[in-house]
Amino acid sequence: MLLKYLNQLDDAVRELLAHPGQDALTQCNECVRVLEDYLETQMEPVARRGREIMDQSLARLPTPVGERSAPAARVAG
């Protein structure tokens, strides 16, 4: 499941970079939320590595996205 959620996030980040807009931003935020929820249920080493990979994907964006960041609405602006 972790790989599935990470791949979905990567796809959402790619889409947001290619087509910035509210729909792409919403999808990216949803992927972050699902991944965060999933990682909360995992053992600490898995959760830590999952968050590291998630952060690497999100680092490609010009402004932060997700619950652990500043307001995400700025990405679509």
Buried (B, 14 or more C-beta within 10 A) or exposed (E): EBEEBBEBBBBBBBBBBEEBEEEBBBBBBBBBEBBBEBBEEBEEEEBEEBBEBBEEBBEEBEBBBBEEBEEBEEBBE
